[in-house]
Amino acid sequence: MRKRVIVLFLICFVLIACILFKSKTESDIPKIDHIVIVIEENHAKQQIMGNHSAPYINKLMKQGANLTNYHAIEHPSQPNYLDLFSGSNQGVTDDALPKTKFSADNLASELNEKKLTFAGYSEDLPSVGFNGESNKDYARKHNPWANFTNVSKKANQPLEKFPTNFSKLPTVSFIIPNLQNDMHDGTIKQGDLWLKKQIGAYVKWAKTNNSLLIVTWDEDDFSHNNKIPTVFVGPMIKKGQYNENLNHFNLLHTIEDIYGLKHAGTNKSVKTIKNIWK
């Protein structure tokens, strides 16, 4: 009788421990209503962090999680956008218009499978679903979702379509500034002012609406081992600097985990970003 009691006690202990462990593991990554990701261009962390020409971005770094050891995957721009969106550069190693479209899994297709939503908002995109290579200061090489057959053309939106009622935002959305405002051709100061104007209201709204902003860069300027600025800002974030070695694959993997998605491309085996959450 005594042995049975001991065995039952041990079984109960193990079950409770498993439940608590599962609960803790799940709580490591919060559920988030909306994520907005802004991608800037061609600057190393050292060029932005502490730079007086970028006061708004540095304010965001102090408000959120400043990832001080975050890296792009490669050079030049286009492969990095594809890496972040689909876990692979899809064989693209330059900025030329891909000769064919892709059908591989990607963030948009994975969200769609879960009945969740995605959109990319590109500045100077002339119309919804535009398939051309350029228009004014819009560059197709910075718009990876335009290259996939399993992403609706309706997901390819001009920046003017970005909702002013943020509750109507897709689950995950990207904002792609044009070549003047993403620091590619324009100055750091210009890009910083543009960012404040475009997403300042969203950052304020996100604080009370369980939503998140991520600002990152595609790549550095070939000068600092591809180490780029990246910051997370939202009510679920622990403020501080984090020196964990991370890259675009970790970011994609983490977003996929937040929404219970499968993992696209070669990012299946990378770790989830966990230490930044409250």
C-alpha positions as protocol buffer text, in pm:
chain_id: "A"
residue {
  index: 1
  type: MET
  ca { x: 0 y: 0 z: 0 }
}
residue {
  index: 2
  type: ARG
  ca { x: 279 y: 236 z: 95 }
}
residue {
  index: 3
  type: LYS
  ca { x: 461 y: 165 z: -233 }
}
residue {
  index: 4
  type: ARG
  ca { x: 146 y: 247 z: -429 }
}
residue {
  index: 5
  type: VAL
  ca { x: 114 y: 579 z: -250 }
}
residue {
  index: 6
  type: ILE
  ca { x: 477 y: 660 z: -324 }
}
residue {
  index: 7
  type: VAL
  ca { x: 434 y: 565 z: -691 }
}
residue {
  index: 8
  type: LEU
  ca { x: 117 y: 774 z: -720 }
}
residue {
  index: 9
  type: PHE
  ca { x: 294 y: 1064 z: -553 }
}
residue {
  index: 10
  type: LEU
  ca { x: 585 y: 1041 z: -798 }
}
residue {
  index: 11
  type: ILE
  ca { x: 349 y: 1024 z: -1096 }
}
residue {
  index: 12
  type: CYS
  ca { x: 162 y: 1332 z: -975 }
}
residue {
  index: 13
  type: PHE
  ca { x: 489 y: 1513 z: -916 }
}
residue {
  index: 14
  type: VAL
  ca { x: 610 y: 1437 z: -1268 }
}
residue {
  index: 15
  type: LEU
  ca { x: 279 y: 1544 z: -1422 }
}
residue {
  index: 16
  type: ILE
  ca { x: 278 y: 1873 z: -1232 }
}
residue {
  index: 17
  type: ALA
  ca { x: 641 y: 1936 z: -1326 }
}
residue {
  index: 18
  type: CYS
  ca { x: 562 y: 1871 z: -1693 }
}
residue {
  index: 19
  type: ILE
  ca { x: 266 y: 2110 z: -1684 }
}
residue {
  index: 20
  type: LEU
  ca { x: 471 y: 2381 z: -1517 }
}
residue {
  index: 21
  type: PHE
  ca { x: 760 y: 2329 z: -1761 }
}
residue {
  index: 22
  type: LYS
  ca { x: 526 y: 2344 z: -2059 }
}
residue {
  index: 23
  type: SER
  ca { x: 365 y: 2657 z: -1922 }
}
residue {
  index: 24
  type: LYS
  ca { x: 702 y: 2822 z: -1871 }
}
residue {
  index: 25
  type: THR
  ca { x: 824 y: 2720 z: -2216 }
}
residue {
  index: 26
  type: GLU
  ca { x: 512 y: 2858 z: -2383 }
}
residue {
  index: 27
  type: SER
  ca { x: 539 y: 3182 z: -2185 }
}
residue {
  index: 28
  type: ASP
  ca { x: 895 y: 3235 z: -2311 }
}
residue {
  index: 29
  type: ILE
  ca { x: 742 y: 3362 z: -2635 }
}
residue {
  index: 30
  type: PRO
  ca { x: 434 y: 3584 z: -2601 }
}
residue {
  index: 31
  type: LYS
  ca { x: 136 y: 3589 z: -2829 }
}
residue {
  index: 32
  type: ILE
  ca { x: 133 y: 3918 z: -3018 }
}
residue {
  index: 33
  type: ASP
  ca { x: -160 y: 4071 z: -3202 }
}
residue {
  index: 34
  type: HIS
  ca { x: 34 y: 4265 z: -3466 }
}
residue {
  index: 35
  type: ILE
  ca { x: 399 y: 4286 z: -3573 }
}
residue {
  index: 36
  type: VAL
  ca { x: 530 y: 4564 z: -3799 }
}
residue {
  index: 37
  type: ILE
  ca { x: 882 y: 4523 z: -3941 }
}
residue {
  index: 38
  type: VAL
  ca { x: 1069 y: 4812 z: -4103 }
}
residue {
  index: 39
  type: ILE
  ca { x: 1380 y: 4735 z: -4309 }
}
residue {
  index: 40
  type: GLU
  ca { x: 1644 y: 5004 z: -4355 }
}
residue {
  index: 41
  type: GLU
  ca { x: 1948 y: 4984 z: -4582 }
}
residue {
  index: 42
  type: ASN
  ca { x: 2324 y: 4936 z: -4582 }
}
residue {
  index: 43
  type: HIS
  ca { x: 2443 y: 5059 z: -4243 }
}
residue {
  index: 44
  type: ALA
  ca { x: 2644 y: 4891 z: -3969 }
}
residue {
  index: 45
  type: LYS
  ca { x: 2544 y: 4905 z: -3604 }
}
residue {
  index: 46
  type: GLN
  ca { x: 2834 y: 5141 z: -3530 }
}
residue {
  index: 47
  type: GLN
  ca { x: 2698 y: 5393 z: -3782 }
}
residue {
  index: 48
  type: ILE
  ca { x: 2356 y: 5418 z: -3616 }
}
residue {
  index: 49
  type: MET
  ca { x: 2388 y: 5340 z: -3246 }
}
residue {
  index: 50
  type: GLY
  ca { x: 2484 y: 5660 z: -3063 }
}
residue {
  index: 51
  type: ASN
  ca { x: 2469 y: 5869 z: -3381 }
}
residue {
  index: 52
  type: HIS
  ca { x: 2319 y: 6213 z: -3313 }
}
residue {
  index: 53
  type: SER
  ca { x: 2181 y: 6214 z: -3669 }
}
residue {
  index: 54
  type: ALA
  ca { x: 1950 y: 5928 z: -3568 }
}
residue {
  index: 55
  type: PRO
  ca { x: 1786 y: 6049 z: -3245 }
}
residue {
  index: 56
  type: TYR
  ca { x: 1457 y: 5867 z: -3301 }
}
residue {
  index: 57
  type: ILE
  ca { x: 1615 y: 5530 z: -3370 }
}
residue {
  index: 58
  type: ASN
  ca { x: 1837 y: 5568 z: -3066 }
}
residue {
  index: 59
  type: LYS
  ca { x: 1528 y: 5655 z: -2861 }
}
residue {
  index: 60
  type: LEU
  ca { x: 1370 y: 5330 z: -2982 }
}
residue {
  index: 61
  type: MET
  ca { x: 1686 y: 5143 z: -2881 }
}
residue {
  index: 62
  type: LYS
  ca { x: 1646 y: 5276 z: -2526 }
}
residue {
  index: 63
  type: GLN
  ca { x: 1273 y: 5198 z: -2518 }
}
residue {
  index: 64
  type: GLY
  ca { x: 1308 y: 4838 z: -2632 }
}
residue {
  index: 65
  type: ALA
  ca { x: 1545 y: 4548 z: -2685 }
}
residue {
  index: 66
  type: ASN
  ca { x: 1859 y: 4665 z: -2864 }
}
residue {
  index: 67
  type: LEU
  ca { x: 2020 y: 4360 z: -3026 }
}
residue {
  index: 68
  type: THR
  ca { x: 2385 y: 4462 z: -3034 }
}
residue {
  index: 69
  type: ASN
  ca { x: 2522 y: 4143 z: -3192 }
}
residue {
  index: 70
  type: TYR
  ca { x: 2274 y: 4096 z: -3475 }
}
residue {
  index: 71
  type: HIS
  ca { x: 2398 y: 4016 z: -3827 }
}
residue {
  index: 72
  type: ALA
  ca { x: 2275 y: 4008 z: -4183 }
}
residue {
  index: 73
  type: ILE
  ca { x: 2331 y: 3678 z: -4366 }
}
residue {
  index: 74
  type: GLU
  ca { x: 2521 y: 3788 z: -4676 }
}
residue {
  index: 75
  type: HIS
  ca { x: 2566 y: 4060 z: -4942 }
}
residue {
  index: 76
  type: PRO
  ca { x: 2414 y: 4230 z: -5139 }
}
residue {
  index: 77
  type: SER
  ca { x: 2061 y: 4347 z: -5050 }
}
residue {
  index: 78
  type: GLN
  ca { x: 1819 y: 4115 z: -5231 }
}
residue {
  index: 79
  type: PRO
  ca { x: 1942 y: 3782 z: -5087 }
}
residue {
  index: 80
  type: ASN
  ca { x: 1900 y: 3919 z: -4734 }
}
residue {
  index: 81
  type: TYR
  ca { x: 1540 y: 4019 z: -4795 }
}
residue {
  index: 82
  type: LEU
  ca { x: 1470 y: 3671 z: -4928 }
}
residue {
  index: 83
  type: ASP
  ca { x: 1650 y: 3515 z: -4629 }
}
residue {
  index: 84
  type: LEU
  ca { x: 1438 y: 3710 z: -4383 }
}
residue {
  index: 85
  type: PHE
  ca { x: 1114 y: 3638 z: -4568 }
}
residue {
  index: 86
  type: SER
  ca { x: 1164 y: 3274 z: -4665 }
}
residue {
  index: 87
  type: GLY
  ca { x: 1461 y: 3134 z: -4471 }
}
residue {
  index: 88
  type: SER
  ca { x: 1664 y: 3108 z: -4792 }
}
residue {
  index: 89
  type: ASN
  ca { x: 1796 y: 3332 z: -5068 }
}
residue {
  index: 90
  type: GLN
  ca { x: 1627 y: 3092 z: -5315 }
}
residue {
  index: 91
  type: GLY
  ca { x: 1952 y: 3075 z: -5513 }
}
residue {
  index: 92
  type: VAL
  ca { x: 1962 y: 3451 z: -5565 }
}
residue {
  index: 93
  type: THR
  ca { x: 2305 y: 3600 z: -5502 }
}
residue {
  index: 94
  type: ASP
  ca { x: 2273 y: 3946 z: -5660 }
}
residue {
  index: 95
  type: ASP
  ca { x: 2026 y: 4233 z: -5698 }
}
residue {
  index: 96
  type: ALA
  ca { x: 1909 y: 4146 z: -6048 }
}
residue {
  index: 97
  type: LEU
  ca { x: 1542 y: 4068 z: -6107 }
}
residue {
  index: 98
  type: PRO
  ca { x: 1500 y: 3690 z: -6052 }
}
residue {
  index: 99
  type: LYS
  ca { x: 1437 y: 3508 z: -6380 }
}
residue {
  index: 100
  type: THR
  ca { x: 1160 y: 3295 z: -6231 }
}
residue {
  index: 101
  type: LYS
  ca { x: 921 y: 3321 z: -5939 }
}
residue {
  index: 102
  type: PHE
  ca { x: 944 y: 3090 z: -5639 }
}
residue {
  index: 103
  type: SER
  ca { x: 692 y: 2857 z: -5475 }
}
residue {
  index: 104
  type: ALA
  ca { x: 884 y: 2777 z: -5156 }
}
residue {
  index: 105
  type: ASP
  ca { x: 733 y: 2825 z: -4810 }
}
residue {
  index: 106
  type: ASN
  ca { x: 764 y: 3177 z: -4676 }
}
residue {
  index: 107
  type: LEU
  ca { x: 630 y: 3390 z: -4394 }
}
residue {
  index: 108
  type: ALA
  ca { x: 323 y: 3502 z: -4589 }
}
residue {
  index: 109
  type: SER
  ca { x: 226 y: 3154 z: -4709 }
}
residue {
  index: 110
  type: GLU
  ca { x: 275 y: 3011 z: -4358 }
}
residue {
  index: 111
  type: LEU
  ca { x: 55 y: 3279 z: -4202 }
}
residue {
  index: 112
  type: ASN
  ca { x: -209 y: 3216 z: -4467 }
}
residue {
  index: 113
  type: GLU
  ca { x: -213 y: 2845 z: -4380 }
}
residue {
  index: 114
  type: LYS
  ca { x: -298 y: 2941 z: -4020 }
}
residue {
  index: 115
  type: LYS
  ca { x: -574 y: 3180 z: -4136 }
}
residue {
  index: 116
  type: LEU
  ca { x: -357 y: 3474 z: -4033 }
}
residue {
  index: 117
  type: THR
  ca { x: -271 y: 3772 z: -4250 }
}
residue {
  index: 118
  type: PHE
  ca { x: 32 y: 3936 z: -4412 }
}
residue {
  index: 119
  type: ALA
  ca { x: 106 y: 4245 z: -4618 }
}
residue {
  index: 120
  type: GLY
  ca { x: 412 y: 4433 z: -4737 }
}
residue {
  index: 121
  type: TYR
  ca { x: 382 y: 4811 z: -4777 }
}
residue {
  index: 122
  type: SER
  ca { x: 640 y: 4960 z: -5015 }
}
residue {
  index: 123
  type: GLU
  ca { x: 695 y: 5330 z: -5065 }
}
residue {
  index: 124
  type: ASP
  ca { x: 658 y: 5441 z: -5431 }
}
residue {
  index: 125
  type: LEU
  ca { x: 493 y: 5113 z: -5530 }
}
residue {
  index: 126
  type: PRO
  ca { x: 251 y: 5253 z: -5791 }
}
residue {
  index: 127
  type: SER
  ca { x: -33 y: 5002 z: -5748 }
}
residue {
  index: 128
  type: VAL
  ca { x: -141 y: 4692 z: -5558 }
}
residue {
  index: 129
  type: GLY
  ca { x: 39 y: 4386 z: -5695 }
}
residue {
  index: 130
  type: PHE
  ca { x: 278 y: 4588 z: -5912 }
}
residue {
  index: 131
  type: ASN
  ca { x: 523 y: 4345 z: -6073 }
}
residue {
  index: 132
  type: GLY
  ca { x: 773 y: 4585 z: -6227 }
}
residue {
  index: 133
  type: GLU
  ca { x: 1136 y: 4624 z: -6129 }
}
residue {
  index: 134
  type: SER
  ca { x: 1125 y: 4992 z: -6032 }
}
residue {
  index: 135
  type: ASN
  ca { x: 911 y: 5303 z: -6006 }
}
residue {
  index: 136
  type: LYS
  ca { x: 1044 y: 5639 z: -5888 }
}
residue {
  index: 137
  type: ASP
  ca { x: 1253 y: 5534 z: -5584 }
}
residue {
  index: 138
  type: TYR
  ca { x: 1087 y: 5194 z: -5539 }
}
residue {
  index: 139
  type: ALA
  ca { x: 1319 y: 4895 z: -5594 }
}
residue {
  index: 140
  type: ARG
  ca { x: 1182 y: 4545 z: -5650 }
}
residue {
  index: 141
  type: LYS
  ca { x: 1500 y: 4397 z: -5499 }
}
residue {
  index: 142
  type: HIS
  ca { x: 1371 y: 4517 z: -5158 }
}
residue {
  index: 143
  type: ASN
  ca { x: 1032 y: 4350 z: -5202 }
}
residue {
  index: 144
  type: PRO
  ca { x: 1073 y: 3972 z: -5164 }
}
residue {
  index: 145
  type: TRP
  ca { x: 702 y: 3877 z: -5151 }
}
residue {
  index: 146
  type: ALA
  ca { x: 663 y: 3996 z: -5512 }
}
residue {
  index: 147
  type: ASN
  ca { x: 875 y: 3697 z: -5615 }
}
residue {
  index: 148
  type: PHE
  ca { x: 651 y: 3418 z: -5482 }
}
residue {
  index: 149
  type: THR
  ca { x: 363 y: 3246 z: -5659 }
}
residue {
  index: 150
  type: ASN
  ca { x: 207 y: 3138 z: -5327 }
}
residue {
  index: 151
  type: VAL
  ca { x: 167 y: 3497 z: -5201 }
}
residue {
  index: 152
  type: SER
  ca { x: -142 y: 3688 z: -5310 }
}
residue {
  index: 153
  type: LYS
  ca { x: -84 y: 3998 z: -5522 }
}
residue {
  index: 154
  type: LYS
  ca { x: -307 y: 4176 z: -5270 }
}
residue {
  index: 155
  type: ALA
  ca { x: -30 y: 4135 z: -5012 }
}
residue {
  index: 156
  type: ASN
  ca { x: 192 y: 4361 z: -5226 }
}
residue {
  index: 157
  type: GLN
  ca { x: 66 y: 4703 z: -5119 }
}
residue {
  index: 158
  type: PRO
  ca { x: 172 y: 5067 z: -5171 }
}
residue {
  index: 159
  type: LEU
  ca { x: 273 y: 5240 z: -4848 }
}
residue {
  index: 160
  type: GLU
  ca { x: -32 y: 5469 z: -4883 }
}
residue {
  index: 161
  type: LYS
  ca { x: -247 y: 5164 z: -4803 }
}
residue {
  index: 162
  type: PHE
  ca { x: -88 y: 5118 z: -4460 }
}
residue {
  index: 163
  type: PRO
  ca { x: -387 y: 5141 z: -4222 }
}
residue {
  index: 164
  type: THR
  ca { x: -428 y: 5451 z: -4008 }
}
residue {
  index: 165
  type: ASN
  ca { x: -662 y: 5246 z: -3791 }
}
residue {
  index: 166
  type: PHE
  ca { x: -394 y: 5012 z: -3658 }
}
residue {
  index: 167
  type: SER
  ca { x: -647 y: 4755 z: -3536 }
}
residue {
  index: 168
  type: LYS
  ca { x: -700 y: 4676 z: -3906 }
}
residue {
  index: 169
  type: LEU
  ca { x: -334 y: 4587 z: -3960 }
}
residue {
  index: 170
  type: PRO
  ca { x: -245 y: 4240 z: -4085 }
}
residue {
  index: 171
  type: THR
  ca { x: -101 y: 3997 z: -3833 }
}
residue {
  index: 172
  type: VAL
  ca { x: 247 y: 4066 z: -3973 }
}
residue {
  index: 173
  type: SER
  ca { x: 338 y: 4352 z: -4203 }
}
residue {
  index: 174
  type: PHE
  ca { x: 655 y: 4495 z: -4350 }
}
residue {
  index: 175
  type: ILE
  ca { x: 722 y: 4860 z: -4428 }
}
residue {
  index: 176
  type: ILE
  ca { x: 977 y: 4918 z: -4703 }
}
residue {
  index: 177
  type: PRO
  ca { x: 1092 y: 5281 z: -4741 }
}
residue {
  index: 178
  type: ASN
  ca { x: 1204 y: 5400 z: -5082 }
}
residue {
  index: 179
  type: LEU
  ca { x: 1571 y: 5439 z: -5172 }
}
residue {
  index: 180
  type: GLN
  ca { x: 1583 y: 5794 z: -5039 }
}
residue {
  index: 181
  type: ASN
  ca { x: 1420 y: 5722 z: -4705 }
}
residue {
  index: 182
  type: ASP
  ca { x: 1579 y: 5384 z: -4622 }
}
residue {
  index: 183
  type: MET
  ca { x: 1931 y: 5537 z: -4590 }
}
residue {
  index: 184
  type: HIS
  ca { x: 2042 y: 5367 z: -4915 }
}
residue {
  index: 185
  type: ASP
  ca { x: 2063 y: 5689 z: -5115 }
}
residue {
  index: 186
  type: GLY
  ca { x: 1941 y: 5938 z: -4855 }
}
residue {
  index: 187
  type: THR
  ca { x: 2113 y: 6036 z: -4531 }
}
residue {
  index: 188
  type: ILE
  ca { x: 2085 y: 5877 z: -4188 }
}
residue {
  index: 189
  type: LYS
  ca { x: 1910 y: 6192 z: -4065 }
}
residue {
  index: 190
  type: GLN
  ca { x: 1657 y: 6175 z: -4348 }
}
residue {
  index: 191
  type: GLY
  ca { x: 1583 y: 5812 z: -4277 }
}
residue {
  index: 192
  type: ASP
  ca { x: 1546 y: 5877 z: -3904 }
}
residue {
  index: 193
  type: LEU
  ca { x: 1301 y: 6164 z: -3955 }
}
residue {
  index: 194
  type: TRP
  ca { x: 1101 y: 5956 z: -4204 }
}
residue {
  index: 195
  type: LEU
  ca { x: 1081 y: 5664 z: -3963 }
}
residue {
  index: 196
  type: LYS
  ca { x: 954 y: 5883 z: -3679 }
}
residue {
  index: 197
  type: LYS
  ca { x: 687 y: 6032 z: -3904 }
}
residue {
  index: 198
  type: GLN
  ca { x: 575 y: 5695 z: -4043 }
}
residue {
  index: 199
  type: ILE
  ca { x: 568 y: 5474 z: -3734 }
}
residue {
  index: 200
  type: GLY
  ca { x: 563 y: 5707 z: -3433 }
}
residue {
  index: 201
  type: ALA
  ca { x: 186 y: 5679 z: -3395 }
}
residue {
  index: 202
  type: TYR
  ca { x: 199 y: 5300 z: -3431 }
}
residue {
  index: 203
  type: VAL
  ca { x: 464 y: 5271 z: -3156 }
}
residue {
  index: 204
  type: LYS
  ca { x: 240 y: 5470 z: -2920 }
}
residue {
  index: 205
  type: TRP
  ca { x: -65 y: 5259 z: -3010 }
}
residue {
  index: 206
  type: ALA
  ca { x: 127 y: 4931 z: -2979 }
}
residue {
  index: 207
  type: LYS
  ca { x: 203 y: 5000 z: -2611 }
}
residue {
  index: 208
  type: THR
  ca { x: -160 y: 4943 z: -2515 }
}
residue {
  index: 209
  type: ASN
  ca { x: -259 y: 4701 z: -2791 }
}
residue {
  index: 210
  type: ASN
  ca { x: -22 y: 4406 z: -2750 }
}
residue {
  index: 211
  type: SER
  ca { x: 168 y: 4486 z: -3066 }
}
residue {
  index: 212
  type: LEU
  ca { x: 533 y: 4501 z: -3167 }
}
residue {
  index: 213
  type: LEU
  ca { x: 766 y: 4705 z: -3386 }
}
residue {
  index: 214
  type: ILE
  ca { x: 1089 y: 4562 z: -3526 }
}
residue {
  index: 215
  type: VAL
  ca { x: 1339 y: 4783 z: -3706 }
}
residue {
  index: 216
  type: THR
  ca { x: 1635 y: 4617 z: -3877 }
}
residue {
  index: 217
  type: TRP
  ca { x: 1868 y: 4666 z: -4173 }
}
residue {
  index: 218
  type: ASP
  ca { x: 1922 y: 4442 z: -4474 }
}
residue {
  index: 219
  type: GLU
  ca { x: 2304 y: 4444 z: -4447 }
}
residue {
  index: 220
  type: ASP
  ca { x: 2593 y: 4661 z: -4335 }
}
residue {
  index: 221
  type: ASP
  ca { x: 2821 y: 4869 z: -4558 }
}
residue {
  index: 222
  type: PHE
  ca { x: 3081 y: 4589 z: -4592 }
}
residue {
  index: 223
  type: SER
  ca { x: 3279 y: 4735 z: -4300 }
}
residue {
  index: 224
  type: HIS
  ca { x: 3180 y: 4558 z: -3975 }
}
residue {
  index: 225
  type: ASN
  ca { x: 3130 y: 4184 z: -4035 }
}
residue {
  index: 226
  type: ASN
  ca { x: 2772 y: 4247 z: -4145 }
}
residue {
  index: 227
  type: LYS
  ca { x: 2670 y: 4351 z: -3792 }
}
residue {
  index: 228
  type: ILE
  ca { x: 2358 y: 4566 z: -3823 }
}
residue {
  index: 229
  type: PRO
  ca { x: 2128 y: 4759 z: -3588 }
}
residue {
  index: 230
  type: THR
  ca { x: 1812 y: 4577 z: -3484 }
}
residue {
  index: 231
  type: VAL
  ca { x: 1559 y: 4682 z: -3222 }
}
residue {
  index: 232
  type: PHE
  ca { x: 1232 y: 4539 z: -3086 }
}
residue {
  index: 233
  type: VAL
  ca { x: 984 y: 4781 z: -2925 }
}
residue {
  index: 234
  type: GLY
  ca { x: 656 y: 4681 z: -2761 }
}
residue {
  index: 235
  type: PRO
  ca { x: 483 y: 4623 z: -2427 }
}
residue {
  index: 236
  type: MET
  ca { x: 601 y: 4261 z: -2414 }
}
residue {
  index: 237
  type: ILE
  ca { x: 971 y: 4357 z: -2443 }
}
residue {
  index: 238
  type: LYS
  ca { x: 1226 y: 4384 z: -2161 }
}
residue {
  index: 239
  type: LYS
  ca { x: 1425 y: 4701 z: -2218 }
}
residue {
  index: 240
  type: GLY
  ca { x: 1800 y: 4661 z: -2249 }
}
residue {
  index: 241
  type: GLN
  ca { x: 2095 y: 4567 z: -2466 }
}
residue {
  index: 242
  type: TYR
  ca { x: 2131 y: 4203 z: -2570 }
}
residue {
  index: 243
  type: ASN
  ca { x: 2457 y: 4064 z: -2703 }
}
residue {
  index: 244
  type: GLU
  ca { x: 2336 y: 3721 z: -2817 }
}
residue {
  index: 245
  type: ASN
  ca { x: 2471 y: 3628 z: -3163 }
}
residue {
  index: 246
  type: LEU
  ca { x: 2165 y: 3651 z: -3390 }
}
residue {
  index: 247
  type: ASN
  ca { x: 2075 y: 3704 z: -3755 }
}
residue {
  index: 248
  type: HIS
  ca { x: 1783 y: 3728 z: -3999 }
}
residue {
  index: 249
  type: PHE
  ca { x: 1715 y: 3355 z: -3971 }
}
residue {
  index: 250
  type: ASN
  ca { x: 1668 y: 3386 z: -3594 }
}
residue {
  index: 251
  type: LEU
  ca { x: 1424 y: 3671 z: -3651 }
}
residue {
  index: 252
  type: LEU
  ca { x: 1216 y: 3475 z: -3901 }
}
residue {
  index: 253
  type: HIS
  ca { x: 1225 y: 3165 z: -3678 }
}
residue {
  index: 254
  type: THR
  ca { x: 1102 y: 3369 z: -3382 }
}
residue {
  index: 255
  type: ILE
  ca { x: 810 y: 3523 z: -3571 }
}
residue {
  index: 256
  type: GLU
  ca { x: 714 y: 3177 z: -3692 }
}
residue {
  index: 257
  type: ASP
  ca { x: 720 y: 3048 z: -3333 }
}
residue {
  index: 258
  type: ILE
  ca { x: 507 y: 3338 z: -3206 }
}
residue {
  index: 259
  type: TYR
  ca { x: 227 y: 3231 z: -3439 }
}
residue {
  index: 260
  type: GLY
  ca { x: 283 y: 2855 z: -3431 }
}
residue {
  index: 261
  type: LEU
  ca { x: 401 y: 2836 z: -3792 }
}
residue {
  index: 262
  type: LYS
  ca { x: 629 y: 2580 z: -3951 }
}
residue {
  index: 263
  type: HIS
  ca { x: 982 y: 2693 z: -4030 }
}
residue {
  index: 264
  type: ALA
  ca { x: 1068 y: 2792 z: -4385 }
}
residue {
  index: 265
  type: GLY
  ca { x: 1391 y: 2723 z: -4567 }
}
residue {
  index: 266
  type: THR
  ca { x: 1719 y: 2668 z: -4389 }
}
residue {
  index: 267
  type: ASN
  ca { x: 1620 y: 2848 z: -4070 }
}
residue {
  index: 268
  type: LYS
  ca { x: 1461 y: 2534 z: -3920 }
}
residue {
  index: 269
  type: SER
  ca { x: 1755 y: 2459 z: -3691 }
}
residue {
  index: 270
  type: VAL
  ca { x: 1835 y: 2807 z: -3560 }
}
residue {
  index: 271
  type: LYS
  ca { x: 1735 y: 2919 z: -3212 }
}
residue {
  index: 272
  type: THR
  ca { x: 1438 y: 3130 z: -3118 }
}
residue {
  index: 273
  type: ILE
  ca { x: 1501 y: 3471 z: -2963 }
}
residue {
  index: 274
  type: LYS
  ca { x: 1375 y: 3423 z: -2605 }
}
residue {
  index: 275
  type: ASN
  ca { x: 1561 y: 3644 z: -2359 }
}
residue {
  index: 276
  type: ILE
  ca { x: 1406 y: 3975 z: -2467 }
}
residue {
  index: 277
  type: TRP
  ca { x: 1049 y: 3903 z: -2357 }
}
residue {
  index: 278
  type: LYS
  ca { x: 892 y: 4004 z: -2026 }
}
